[in-house]
Amino acid sequence: LPSQDLDIGKFSVASEEAQNNSNSTLFKVGVVLDLDSLVGRIGMTSLSLALSDYYSVDRNHTAKIVLHVRDSNGQVINAADSALSLLKDEEVDAIIGPQKSAQSTFMIGLGDRANVPIISFSATSPSLHPHTPYFVQATIIDSAQVGAIVDIVKYFHWSQVVIINEESDYGNGINPYLSNALHDANARVSHRTVIPPTATDDFMLQELYKMKTMQTRVFVVHISSSLASKFFPKVKEAGMMSKGYVWIVTSGLMDLLYSLDSDVVESMEGVIGVKPLIPRSKRLGSTAKRWKKKFIHDNPNFLQAEFGLYGIWAYDALWALALAAERVQFMEQISSLQNTSFLNSTNRFTTNISKKGPKLQEAILDVSFQGLGGNFHLVNGQLESSSLQILNVVGNGEREVGIWTRSERILSEKKVHNTSFSSIELKSIMFPGDTTVVPKGWEVPVSGKKLKVGVPIAAGFTEFVRVEKDPQTNVSKVSGCYIDMFDAVMAELPYAVPYEYIPFGTLDDSSSVSYDELCYQVFLKKYDAAVGDFTITSKRSNFVDFTLPFVAGGITMTLPDETDKSDPWFFLKLFRRDLWFTTMALFIFIGLVVWILEHRFNNAYRGPRAQHTGMIFYFPFMSLVFAQRERIVSNLARFVVVVWMFVVLVLNSTYTAYLSARLTVENLKPDVAYPKKGHNVGCRKGSFISNFLQEELGYDKSRIMTYNSARDIDEALGKGSISALFSVKPYTDLFISKYPNKYNVAGPTYPTEGFAYVFEKGSPLVADVSRAVIKLTDNGRLFEIKEQWIKEVNNEQKNKDSFELAASLEDFKALYGISGGVAATCLLVFIATYLYKNRDFVQRISSSSTTFWSKARAIGKHFDQRDPKTFYSNKYREDGVNVSTSINENTRSSTVVRISTMDFNEANSEHTAAPNVQTRSTDHIEIVVEA
């Protein structure tokens, strides 16, 4: 290719100041671009404008840049040949280019060999990360967009992504960065599609229809604008630019969106895009106007062009190169050091070694200035990026909906600063299908089939999962506790998911289902999910994904309920707690009633206060062994005691019967703690517990018996066919609820994961279903569903139980009611009689002006006195002696009885014969009974 220096026809880049300054050091700069492409023409216009602007600003320059332009014609080999020509023929000190990433590899090697900087403003592939200091990417590389794309996925809680890229160095370069970033964000790349630049329409439609049958609806597209002009019309034709789909494109396409035909842009309606943010400034505005004018002048046939990213980066790249050239100072005339081998060598790829190149490269890496694209600063030979625009394709253009900042990794609206990612909201986005409703990111495949949910046909414990077949319609009906839980979880999802239950296995009580086999069928995509009592195990997790557990796990050992004779408190367990407490309360009540009824008439119920309290507790408790000696003189008290004695008789007989039964029950407790003993143990058919017993506890396979139903297990335990049952905790609870008085849980609980729902690997439903499980667990809905099923079993079984190991209050409710009622009635009759007989005293006290407590104390003191009419005679009758007889009886000794005057007068009025009396005082008299 001929050299095109300074005045090259339509690409005129001459600078009079640079030519006329004879003291300037000459720097030859090669340019390798595809001059027939839009990006190449934009870049060439920007380079010439930047060169002119720089020397118009810096008139005292000491370095002069001369551009030598070569056309690569869009071919890799032409780009390499152009670079080699510039290095050998023109002996350039730097090369600006190439335009495409695919053209860079060979040119980088040439520049490194000749010590000549290779500066690209449009090769954005991160795979070109320099292994040599002589390659400079004066552009923001594609991997800088990865953070923004991933944050968009996280912002809308999309869990799966399909990556579509062009089959080129440009398209492939972003893949490892994007895949790793999505993985770190817990977003799975479910599929990757590679489209060649020369792909036909049929090929693209075939790939699109294939992706349409998948669940994922979020697509990240990294292709060139030329390929996009063919691809997106086919996307719309395939019906994939409709409601529910999400399309995210990268900056290479978004920057050239204006260059696409209107029908292509229309087919991209609702697409989300990212591209580097260019800060607005007056300088940028004025430069853009001059650039537009110059571009139209240089390219009259290209009327549709904008001063976009590539134009700005090209402008800043040449400006940086000019600044670097100015910084290079030479103490003597420096020229290229000729390679003598190069002069005589027949090797085409042998070039001279530049002496200016290393110093120029060092100066370029050290340049920092405020360019049109913002702060121009190179880090590891790459332009440092900061913020990215989040754009939405609406109509025939784009609309900014947010800004992503690398330093804080946030999305924010304009004029919102220092805002965390989680607390902000993007502007409203128009998604495909002309809707602002955020797609959930996945759909049931367009085949129209419902989600196929496999349900194991497990015999025996049908409370959890029950499969029945209608004999008339021959349609299987699925129900049970875990089915209701799954229905509630699916109803809690923020979107509707159609599904149907498909039984797995046969409706035969003697058959068993392998849960591992059903999980493997989900892996083979014969089922989309599986619902039932699936325990999370490492083996199963290799084939399927589990949600969070909806029921806690753990393996327990169930043994026959055997009484522990060594328990020193077993005698208290013969009565239930409610019966003990009620009996104690009734004991105290009866003692209190008897004391009240006897206190005014019976000397045994009088005395100090401590004696009163002792008598209240003493009498009812001594009645248990019928050892009370105190006589009862009140008829009301006698009635209460008669009924109470009958209660005590029944209570004693019941306790004796339960104690006898408890002490005579066989207590043969098997020793199953050590597998070497050779005992048989049981578990459910099809359960993973069989492997657990062999691998973890060391049981021989021949010693492990499997059963389908709770009835079979109960029979085996009752006959001694097995010593213990090993089962997961939910089944243990259900089994014991069926037989509450026959079995107990013993030994440690071996930790395992709980029951969870099964989905195929990578299913987007896993995360949402897990969130629904957490929500329903927190609000108690899952517990309510469990109680509805398990409680029914308990209530039905409770009516069938004919033998209880401990007496309850229900057994004595009627008897205790009668005894308490009789005692309360007699107490009320006594109180009424007392108030009536002493109505004058009570009326006098109640009409007094004293306080309530004073009145109560007065009545209490009155009640505490002996009954004046009955106490004297009762006292002597209690001793078995008649008063008149004792007075007239001849004895050898005399007895002096000290009584009050009141008692004596009342007693004297009842007896005609009076003994000899000697008066000792005015308050008391002494009765002297003489021999």
KOLLO-589535 format. One line per 5 residues: number of its first residue (from 1); their letters; for each residue x, y, z of C-alpha. Coordinates in steps of 0.25 Angstrom, whole numbers, plus 5000, padded with zeros to 4 digits. Example, Ala and Ser with C-alpha at 12.3 -4.5 7.8 and 13.67 -1.06 7.14 Angstrom:
KOLLO-589535
1 = AS = 5049/4982/5031  5055/4996/5029 .
//
This chain:
KOLLO-589535
1 = LPSQD = 5000/5000/5000  5005/5014/4997  5009/5023/5008  4998/5034/5011  5005/5045/5018 .
6 = LDIGK = 4999/5058/5023  4992/5061/5010  4985/5049/5006  4973/5054/4998  4961/5054/5006 .
11 = FSVAS = 4968/5050/5019  4976/5063/5021  4983/5064/5034  4993/5075/5031  4997/5085/5042 .
16 = EEAQN = 5004/5097/5037  5010/5100/5051  5016/5086/5051  5022/5087/5038  5028/5101/5039 .
21 = NSNST = 5034/5098/5053  5048/5094/5049  5052/5091/5063  5042/5081/5065  5046/5066/5067 .
26 = LFKVG = 5039/5058/5057  5030/5046/5061  5025/5037/5051  5012/5031/5055  5005/5020/5046 .
31 = VVLDL = 4990/5018/5046  4984/5005/5042  4968/5005/5040  4957/5000/5032  4955/5013/5024 .
36 = DSLVG = 4942/5008/5017  4935/5004/5031  4928/5014/5039  4937/5013/5051  4949/5014/5042 .
41 = RIGMT = 4944/5027/5036  4939/5032/5050  4953/5029/5056  4961/5036/5044  4952/5049/5045 .
46 = SLSLA = 4955/5049/5060  4970/5047/5059  4972/5058/5048  4963/5067/5057  4971/5064/5069 .
51 = LSDYY = 4984/5067/5063  4979/5080/5057  4973/5084/5071  4986/5080/5078  4995/5088/5070 .
56 = SVDRN = 4986/5100/5070  4986/5100/5085  5001/5097/5087  5008/5106/5077  5021/5105/5085 .
61 = HTAKI = 5022/5090/5082  5036/5083/5082  5030/5070/5075  5024/5068/5062  5014/5057/5059 .
66 = VLHVR = 5013/5052/5045  5002/5042/5042  5004/5030/5032  4991/5024/5029  4988/5010/5024 .
71 = DSNGQ = 4975/5003/5020  4973/4989/5026  4961/4987/5017  4955/4979/5029  4964/4967/5027 .
76 = VINAA = 4974/4962/5038  4985/4959/5028  4984/4973/5022  4985/4979/5035  4997/4971/5038 .
81 = DSALS = 5004/4975/5025  5001/4989/5027  5007/4989/5041  5019/4982/5035  5020/4992/5024 .
86 = LLKDE = 5020/5004/5034  5031/4998/5042  5040/4994/5031  5038/5005/5021  5033/5017/5029 .
91 = EVDAI = 5041/5013/5042  5029/5019/5050  5031/5022/5065  5016/5018/5068  5004/5011/5062 .
96 = IGPQK = 4990/5015/5064  4981/5003/5062  4977/4993/5059  4962/4995/5058  4957/4981/5062 .
101 = SAQST = 4961/4971/5073  4964/4960/5063  4975/4969/5056  4982/4972/5069  4989/4959/5072 .
106 = FMIGL = 4999/4959/5060  5001/4974/5061  5004/4973/5076  5015/4964/5073  5021/4973/5063 .
111 = GDRAN = 5021/4985/5072  5027/4977/5083  5039/4972/5074  5041/4986/5069  5039/4993/5082 .
116 = VPIIS = 5028/5002/5076  5016/5005/5084  5003/5000/5078  4991/5008/5082  4977/5004/5079 .
121 = FSATS = 4964/5012/5082  4954/5002/5077  4959/4988/5080  4952/4985/5093  4953/4970/5095 .
126 = PSLHP = 4959/4968/5109  4966/4955/5104  4976/4965/5098  4981/4969/5112  4995/4972/5109 .
131 = HTPYF = 5006/4962/5111  5016/4973/5106  5017/4988/5110  5016/4992/5096  5001/4990/5094 .
136 = VQATI = 4992/5001/5099  4977/5000/5099  4972/5014/5100  4958/5009/5101  4949/5004/5112 .
141 = IDSAQ = 4950/4989/5110  4938/4980/5110  4940/4973/5123  4938/4987/5130  4923/4985/5126 .
146 = VGAIV = 4922/4972/5133  4919/4978/5147  4908/4986/5142  4901/4975/5134  4902/4966/5147 .
151 = DIVKY = 4897/4976/5156  4885/4978/5146  4882/4963/5147  4883/4964/5162  4875/4976/5163 .
156 = FHWSQ = 4863/4969/5157  4866/4956/5164  4868/4948/5151  4874/4934/5154  4878/4929/5140 .
161 = VVIIN = 4884/4935/5128  4887/4931/5114  4899/4937/5107  4899/4940/5092  4912/4945/5086 .
166 = EESDY = 4918/4946/5073  4928/4936/5068  4940/4945/5068  4951/4950/5077  4942/4962/5080 .
171 = GNGIN = 4931/4953/5084  4938/4942/5091  4947/4951/5100  4936/4955/5110  4931/4941/5112 .
176 = PYLSN = 4940/4936/5124  4938/4950/5131  4923/4950/5130  4921/4935/5133  4930/4936/5146 .
181 = ALHDA = 4923/4949/5150  4909/4943/5149  4914/4931/5156  4919/4939/5168  4905/4946/5168 .
186 = NARVS = 4898/4933/5169  4892/4934/5155  4894/4922/5146  4898/4922/5131  4888/4912/5126 .
191 = HRTVI = 4892/4912/5112  4902/4919/5103  4900/4921/5088  4911/4926/5078  4907/4932/5065 .
196 = PPTAT = 4917/4934/5054  4918/4947/5047  4914/4941/5034  4902/4933/5040  4890/4931/5031 .
201 = DDFML = 4876/4934/5034  4872/4920/5036  4884/4917/5045  4879/4929/5054  4865/4924/5054 .
206 = QELYK = 4869/4910/5058  4877/4915/5070  4866/4924/5074  4855/4914/5074  4864/4904/5082 .
211 = MKTMQ = 4866/4915/5092  4851/4918/5092  4848/4904/5097  4857/4906/5109  4852/4912/5122 .
216 = TRVFV = 4862/4924/5123  4856/4937/5118  4868/4946/5121  4878/4948/5109  4892/4955/5109 .
221 = VHISS = 4896/4959/5095  4910/4963/5091  4911/4964/5076  4915/4975/5066  4906/4985/5060 .
226 = SLASK = 4907/4978/5047  4902/4965/5052  4892/4971/5061  4885/4977/5048  4882/4963/5044 .
231 = FFPKV = 4880/4956/5058  4869/4965/5065  4859/4965/5053  4860/4949/5054  4858/4950/5069 .
236 = KEAGM = 4845/4958/5066  4841/4948/5056  4843/4936/5065  4833/4943/5075  4844/4945/5086 .
241 = MSKGY = 4843/4960/5086  4830/4959/5094  4825/4960/5108  4833/4952/5118  4847/4953/5111 .
246 = VWIVT = 4859/4961/5115  4870/4965/5105  4883/4972/5110  4893/4977/5100  4907/4983/5102 .
251 = SGLMD = 4913/4996/5099  4919/4992/5085  4905/4991/5080  4898/5002/5088  4909/5012/5083 .
256 = LLYSL = 4905/5010/5069  4890/5008/5071  4888/5021/5063  4894/5015/5051  4884/5003/5050 .
261 = DSDVV = 4872/5003/5040  4859/5008/5047  4853/4994/5045  4865/4988/5053  4864/4998/5064 .
266 = ESMEG = 4849/4996/5064  4851/4981/5066  4860/4984/5078  4849/4991/5086  4850/4989/5101 .
271 = VIGVK = 4865/4984/5100  4874/4989/5112  4888/4993/5109  4900/4998/5116  4911/5007/5111 .
276 = PLIPR = 4922/5016/5117  4917/5030/5122  4923/5042/5115  4922/5054/5124  4916/5066/5117 .
281 = SKRLG = 4924/5079/5115  4925/5091/5107  4938/5086/5101  4931/5073/5097  4919/5081/5091 .
286 = STAKR = 4927/5090/5082  4937/5079/5078  4925/5070/5074  4920/5081/5065  4933/5083/5058 .
291 = WKKKF = 4935/5068/5057  4921/5067/5050  4924/5077/5040  4938/5071/5037  4932/5057/5036 .
296 = IHDNP = 4921/5061/5026  4932/5069/5018  4941/5057/5018  4930/5047/5016  4919/5052/5008 .
301 = NFLQA = 4913/5039/5006  4912/5036/5021  4902/5046/5026  4898/5037/5038  4909/5038/5048 .
306 = EFGLY = 4911/5043/5062  4923/5047/5071  4921/5035/5080  4930/5026/5088  4940/5022/5077 .
311 = GIWAY = 4942/5036/5072  4944/5042/5086  4954/5031/5089  4961/5033/5076  4962/5048/5079 .
316 = DALWA = 4967/5046/5093  4977/5035/5088  4984/5044/5079  4984/5056/5089  4991/5046/5099 .
321 = LALAA = 5001/5042/5088  5004/5057/5085  5006/5060/5100  5015/5048/5102  5023/5052/5090 .
326 = ERVQF = 5025/5066/5096  5030/5060/5109  5041/5052/5101  5054/5061/5102  5066/5057/5094 .
331 = MEQIS = 5080/5062/5097  5085/5059/5083  5079/5055/5070  5072/5042/5072  5069/5033/5060 .
336 = SLQNT = 5065/5019/5058  5077/5009/5061  5078/5002/5048  5078/4987/5050  5089/4982/5040 .
341 = SFLNS = 5083/4969/5039  5070/4975/5035  5077/4982/5023  5083/4969/5018  5072/4959/5023 .
346 = TNRFT = 5063/4952/5014  5053/4950/5026  5041/4958/5023  5037/4960/5037  5051/4966/5042 .
351 = TNISK = 5049/4980/5045  5058/4991/5051  5058/4994/5066  5052/5008/5070  5060/5016/5079 .
356 = KGPKL = 5049/5026/5082  5039/5015/5084  5042/5011/5098  5043/5025/5103  5030/5029/5096 .
361 = QEAIL = 5023/5017/5102  5028/5021/5116  5022/5035/5114  5009/5030/5109  5007/5021/5121 .
366 = DVSFQ = 5010/5033/5130  5000/5043/5123  4988/5048/5130  4979/5059/5126  4964/5063/5125 .
371 = GLGGN = 4960/5058/5111  4947/5059/5104  4943/5045/5110  4947/5049/5124  4959/5047/5132 .
376 = FHLVN = 4969/5040/5122  4978/5031/5131  4984/5017/5127  4985/5006/5137  4993/4994/5133 .
381 = GQLES = 4992/4999/5118  4977/5000/5118  4968/5012/5120  4962/5013/5133  4947/5013/5134 .
386 = SSLQI = 4938/5019/5144  4923/5020/5141  4913/5013/5132  4900/5017/5126  4888/5008/5127 .
391 = LNVVG = 4880/5010/5115  4866/5006/5110  4863/5005/5095  4850/5012/5093  4844/5016/5080 .
396 = NGERE = 4855/5020/5070  4865/5023/5081  4870/5021/5095  4866/5026/5108  4875/5026/5121 .
401 = VGIWT = 4869/5019/5133  4881/5019/5142  4896/5020/5145  4905/5010/5149  4918/5014/5157 .
406 = RSERI = 4930/5004/5158  4936/5010/5170  4923/5008/5178  4917/4997/5169  4903/5004/5170 .
411 = LSEKK = 4892/5007/5161  4885/5020/5163  4877/5030/5156  4882/5044/5151  4885/5053/5162 .
416 = VHNTS = 4886/5042/5173  4899/5041/5179  4905/5032/5190  4893/5022/5189  4895/5008/5192 .
421 = FSSIE = 4890/4998/5182  4879/4992/5190  4872/5005/5194  4870/5011/5180  4861/5009/5169 .
426 = LKSIM = 4864/5010/5154  4855/5018/5145  4843/5011/5139  4848/5001/5128  4840/4998/5116 .
431 = FPGDT = 4842/4983/5114  4839/4975/5101  4824/4974/5099  4822/4989/5102  4821/4986/5117 .
436 = TVVPK = 4827/4992/5130  4824/4979/5138  4838/4973/5141  4839/4959/5135  4842/4948/5145 .
441 = GWEVP = 4853/4943/5136  4848/4929/5133  4835/4923/5127  4830/4909/5125  4834/4905/5111 .
446 = VSGKK = 4826/4909/5100  4822/4894/5097  4810/4898/5106  4811/4886/5115  4809/4887/5130 .
451 = LKVGV = 4820/4885/5140  4821/4870/5142  4822/4867/5157  4826/4853/5161  4819/4847/5173 .
456 = PIAAG = 4824/4834/5180  4813/4824/5182  4817/4820/5196  4809/4810/5204  4806/4811/5218 .
461 = FTEFV = 4808/4825/5223  4797/4831/5214  4795/4844/5223  4808/4850/5216  4805/4846/5202 .
466 = RVEKD = 4793/4838/5197  4791/4833/5183  4777/4828/5180  4770/4824/5167  4756/4827/5164 .
471 = PQTNV = 4750/4813/5159  4740/4820/5150  4749/4830/5143  4762/4823/5145  4768/4836/5149 .
476 = SKVSG = 4779/4837/5160  4776/4846/5171  4787/4851/5179  4786/4857/5193  4793/4857/5207 .
481 = CYIDM = 4800/4867/5216  4812/4869/5208  4803/4871/5195  4795/4882/5202  4808/4888/5207 .
486 = FDAVM = 4813/4888/5192  4800/4894/5187  4801/4905/5198  4816/4908/5194  4813/4909/5179 .
491 = AELPY = 4801/4918/5182  4810/4927/5189  4819/4930/5177  4818/4944/5171  4814/4937/5158 .
496 = AVPYE = 4805/4926/5153  4812/4912/5150  4803/4902/5144  4806/4888/5149  4801/4874/5150 .
501 = YIPFG = 4804/4862/5159  4808/4849/5152  4809/4837/5161  4822/4829/5161  4821/4814/5164 .
506 = TLDDS = 4809/4805/5165  4797/4805/5174  4800/4792/5181  4802/4791/5196  4813/4781/5194 .
511 = SSVSY = 4821/4790/5185  4831/4800/5189  4837/4812/5182  4851/4816/5181  4853/4830/5184 .
516 = DELCY = 4867/4831/5178  4861/4825/5165  4850/4836/5165  4861/4847/5166  4869/4841/5155 .
521 = QVFLK = 4856/4841/5146  4856/4856/5149  4870/4857/5145  4867/4850/5132  4856/4861/5130 .
526 = KYDAA = 4844/4851/5130  4839/4859/5142  4841/4874/5144  4840/4873/5159  4837/4863/5170 .
531 = VGDFT = 4828/4865/5183  4828/4856/5195  4836/4852/5207  4850/4854/5200  4861/4855/5209 .
536 = ITSKR = 4873/4863/5204  4885/4854/5202  4898/4856/5196  4896/4845/5186  4883/4851/5181 .
541 = SNFVD = 4888/4865/5180  4898/4860/5169  4886/4859/5160  4875/4869/5165  4874/4882/5172 .
546 = FTLPF = 4867/4883/5186  4859/4894/5191  4861/4898/5206  4854/4888/5215  4840/4889/5219 .
551 = VAGGI = 4841/4879/5230  4852/4876/5239  4860/4863/5238  4868/4854/5247  4868/4839/5248 .
556 = TMTLP = 4862/4833/5261  4861/4820/5268  4847/4815/5273  4846/4804/5284  4835/4798/5291 .
561 = DETDK = 4831/4806/5303  4836/4799/5315  4835/4803/5329  4847/4806/5336  4846/4800/5350 .
566 = SDPWF = 4858/4807/5355  4851/4820/5354  4849/4824/5369  4838/4833/5365  4830/4823/5357 .
571 = FLKLF = 4819/4823/5367  4815/4837/5364  4814/4834/5349  4802/4825/5352  4793/4837/5353 .
576 = RRDLW = 4794/4848/5343  4798/4862/5347  4783/4868/5346  4778/4857/5355  4789/4859/5365 .
581 = FTTMA = 4786/4874/5366  4771/4872/5367  4772/4862/5377  4781/4870/5386  4772/4882/5385 .
586 = LFIFI = 4759/4874/5388  4767/4868/5400  4769/4882/5406  4755/4886/5403  4749/4875/5410 .
591 = GLVVW = 4758/4877/5422  4754/4892/5422  4739/4889/5421  4740/4878/5433  4747/4888/5442 .
596 = ILEHR = 4737/4899/5439  4726/4890/5442  4732/4884/5455  4739/4896/5461  4728/4902/5470 .
601 = FNNAY = 4723/4888/5475  4735/4879/5476  4747/4881/5485  4756/4873/5476  4755/4884/5466 .
606 = RGPRA = 4759/4895/5475  4772/4900/5481  4783/4909/5476  4783/4913/5461  4794/4904/5458 .
611 = QHTGM = 4785/4892/5463  4774/4897/5454  4783/4897/5442  4788/4883/5445  4774/4878/5447 .
616 = IFYFP = 4770/4883/5433  4781/4875/5427  4782/4864/5437  4767/4858/5435  4766/4857/5420 .
621 = FMSLV = 4780/4851/5418  4778/4841/5430  4765/4836/5424  4773/4830/5412  4777/4819/5422 .
626 = FAQRE = 4764/4821/5430  4773/4824/5443  4765/4837/5448  4761/4836/5463  4754/4849/5465 .
631 = RIVSN = 4739/4847/5466  4729/4856/5458  4718/4862/5465  4711/4870/5454  4701/4864/5445 .
636 = LARFV = 4706/4872/5433  4720/4868/5436  4716/4854/5437  4709/4854/5423  4722/4861/5417 .
641 = VVVWM = 4731/4850/5423  4722/4838/5418  4723/4843/5404  4738/4846/5405  4741/4832/5411 .
646 = FVVLV = 4734/4826/5398  4743/4835/5389  4755/4831/5397  4752/4816/5396  4750/4817/5380 .
651 = LNSTY = 4763/4825/5380  4771/4815/5388  4766/4804/5380  4769/4810/5366  4783/4814/5371 .
656 = TAYLS = 4786/4800/5376  4781/4794/5363  4790/4803/5354  4802/4800/5363  4800/4785/5362 .
661 = ARLTV = 4798/4786/5347  4811/4794/5346  4819/4785/5355  4815/4772/5347  4817/4777/5333 .
666 = ENLKP = 4829/4770/5326  4841/4779/5324  4849/4772/5313  4857/4784/5308  4865/4780/5296 .
671 = DVAYP = 4880/4784/5294  4881/4790/5280  4892/4800/5283  4903/4790/5277  4901/4785/5263 .
676 = KKGHN = 4910/4773/5266  4899/4767/5276  4892/4762/5263  4878/4768/5266  4869/4770/5254 .
681 = VGCRK = 4865/4785/5252  4854/4791/5243  4852/4803/5233  4843/4807/5222  4844/4801/5208 .
686 = GSFIS = 4851/4810/5198  4857/4819/5209  4871/4823/5209  4872/4818/5224  4875/4804/5219 .
691 = NFLQE = 4889/4809/5214  4890/4818/5226  4889/4806/5235  4899/4798/5227  4910/4809/5225 .
696 = ELGYD = 4909/4817/5237  4904/4808/5248  4910/4795/5243  4898/4786/5242  4898/4774/5233 .
701 = KSRIM = 4888/4775/5221  4882/4762/5225  4878/4768/5239  4871/4780/5233  4856/4777/5231 .
706 = TYNSA = 4848/4787/5222  4833/4790/5223  4822/4798/5216  4812/4801/5226  4811/4805/5241 .
711 = RDIDE = 4803/4793/5244  4813/4784/5239  4824/4791/5247  4815/4790/5260  4813/4775/5257 .
716 = ALGKG = 4828/4773/5256  4832/4781/5268  4821/4774/5276  4825/4760/5272  4840/4763/5274 .
721 = SISAL = 4843/4761/5259  4851/4774/5260  4857/4780/5272  4856/4795/5268  4851/4803/5257 .
726 = FSVKP = 4859/4814/5250  4852/4825/5243  4853/4840/5240  4847/4849/5250  4834/4852/5243 .
731 = YTDLF = 4831/4837/5241  4834/4834/5256  4825/4845/5260  4814/4839/5252  4816/4825/5256 .
736 = ISKYP = 4816/4829/5271  4803/4837/5269  4797/4824/5264  4802/4816/5276  4804/4826/5287 .
741 = NKYNV = 4805/4817/5298  4813/4806/5292  4826/4812/5287  4836/4822/5291  4848/4829/5284 .
746 = AGPTY = 4861/4825/5290  4876/4828/5287  4882/4839/5280  4876/4846/5268  4885/4844/5256 .
751 = PTEGF = 4886/4858/5248  4881/4858/5234  4875/4869/5225  4860/4870/5225  4849/4868/5214 .
756 = AYVFE = 4850/4877/5202  4844/4878/5188  4852/4873/5177  4855/4880/5164  4864/4878/5152 .
761 = KGSPL = 4878/4884/5152  4878/4899/5150  4863/4900/5151  4860/4915/5153  4848/4911/5162 .
766 = VADVS = 4857/4906/5173  4861/4920/5179  4846/4925/5178  4840/4912/5184  4851/4913/5195 .
771 = RAVIK = 4847/4927/5198  4832/4923/5199  4835/4912/5208  4842/4921/5218  4831/4931/5217 .
776 = LTDNG = 4820/4920/5220  4829/4914/5231  4830/4928/5238  4815/4931/5237  4812/4917/5242 .
781 = RLFEI = 4804/4913/5230  4812/4900/5228  4810/4896/5243  4795/4898/5242  4794/4889/5230 .
786 = KEQWI = 4802/4879/5237  4793/4880/5250  4781/4878/5241  4786/4864/5236  4793/4859/5249 .
791 = KEVNN = 4783/4864/5259  4772/4856/5251  4781/4843/5253  4782/4846/5268  4767/4848/5271 .
796 = EQKNK = 4763/4836/5263  4773/4827/5270  4770/4833/5284  4756/4827/5283  4762/4814/5280 .
801 = DSFEL = 4771/4813/5292  4766/4804/5302  4777/4804/5312  4784/4815/5319  4796/4814/5327 .
806 = AASLE = 4792/4825/5336  4779/4830/5342  4774/4843/5338  4764/4854/5343  4754/4849/5333 .
811 = DFKAL = 4752/4836/5341  4749/4843/5354  4742/4855/5349  4728/4851/5353  4732/4845/5367 .
816 = YGISG = 4740/4858/5370  4728/4866/5366  4719/4859/5375  4728/4860/5387  4731/4874/5385 .
821 = GVAAT = 4717/4878/5383  4712/4871/5395  4723/4878/5403  4719/4891/5397  4705/4889/5400 .
826 = CLLVF = 4707/4885/5415  4716/4897/5417  4705/4907/5411  4694/4901/5420  4703/4902/5432 .
831 = IATYL = 4706/4917/5429  4692/4920/5427  4688/4913/5440  4699/4921/5447  4694/4934/5442 .
836 = YKNRD = 4680/4931/5445  4682/4927/5460  4691/4939/5462  4683/4949/5454  4682/4959/5465 .
841 = FVQRI = 4697/4959/5467  4700/4960/5453  4690/4971/5451  4696/4979/5462  4710/4977/5457 .
846 = SSSST = 4706/4981/5442  4698/4993/5447  4710/4999/5454  4718/5010/5449  4732/5002/5449 .
851 = TFWSK = 4739/4998/5437  4737/4986/5428  4749/4979/5434  4745/4982/5448  4732/4976/5446 .
856 = ARAIG = 4738/4964/5439  4747/4962/5451  4736/4963/5461  4728/4952/5454  4740/4944/5453 .
861 = KHFDQ = 4743/4945/5468  4728/4941/5470  4729/4929/5461  4742/4925/5469  4734/4924/5482 .
866 = RDPKT = 4728/4910/5487  4714/4908/5484  4707/4912/5497  4696/4902/5496  4702/4890/5491 .
871 = FYSNK = 4717/4890/5495  4716/4887/5510  4708/4874/5509  4715/4870/5496  4728/4871/5504 .
876 = YREDG = 4724/4861/5515  4717/4852/5505  4730/4852/5497  4736/4846/5510  4725/4836/5511 .
881 = VNVST = 4720/4841/5525  4707/4847/5529  4708/4859/5538  4698/4856/5548  4703/4842/5550 .
886 = SINEN = 4717/4847/5552  4713/4856/5562  4705/4846/5571  4715/4835/5568  4722/4830/5581 .
891 = TRSST = 4737/4832/5580  4749/4832/5590  4754/4845/5584  4749/4858/5580  4751/4866/5567 .
896 = VVRIS = 4750/4881/5565  4745/4885/5551  4747/4900/5548  4737/4905/5539  4731/4919/5535 .
901 = TMDFN = 4719/4924/5542  4712/4925/5529  4714/4911/5526  4710/4907/5540  4697/4914/5540 .
906 = EANSE = 4693/4909/5526  4697/4895/5530  4690/4896/5544  4677/4900/5537  4678/4886/5530 .
911 = HTAAP = 4680/4878/5542  4672/4877/5555  4682/4871/5564  4694/4880/5567  4707/4876/5573 .
916 = NVQTR = 4713/4883/5585  4719/4897/5581  4729/4905/5587  4730/4919/5582  4744/4924/5579 .
921 = STDHI = 4742/4936/5571  4731/4944/5564  4735/4940/5550  4737/4925/5552  4732/4914/5561 .
926 = EIVVE = 4738/4901/5565  4730/4888/5565  4735/4879/5576  4731/4864/5574  4733/4857/5587 .
931 = A = 4734/4843/5590 .
//
